[in-house]
């Protein structure tokens, strides 16, 4: 009897929460609240910053119908994720470390083409390969790597250097933007920058 009462209370609480969630979702669809508007404004400023960075650095982008997502991805890859630090070797042709506030120029010839050595590990080429997929991965495969750290070349093994435990907390929205950006950057010819790729 006591068990039935507990189950009834839990079920009632679940139904109440579900009803409140549905009502909140309905209200959110008809009128975006202040938080949603702030998110949209934040995305817009990050999208603009991402496109500005690509333009200033001379990164040619192919959009393929996802312009806003590509701009946001540029921001996440270049201003937040630090992908250039590990996936471009050498990082810069005009080095910002030579002086405070000195301009920088990323190494366009090897931008995100991998080749940086970390002991026995070498960073991967994450430019679009011959099938126009970053690192040769479709979106689901990319998300799997970012969420689990599983090495796509060695199933069952975990990537040892990539900070995937940090990136796994990213939203699907942000991971999609990163993927769209990496799909839009120039491919680097195979074996150019110290690591093989599938690009011809």
ABEGO torsion letter per residue (X at the ends): XAAAAAAAAAAAAAAAAAAAAAAAAAAAAABBBAAAAAAAAAAAAAAAAAAAAAAAAGBBBBAGGBAAAAAAAAAAAAAAAGAAAAABOBABABBAAABBGBBBBBBAAABGAEGBBBEABBBBBABBBAAGBBGGBBAAAAAAAAAAGBBAABBGBBBAABBAAAAAABBAAAAAAAAAAAAABBBBBBGAAGBBBABX
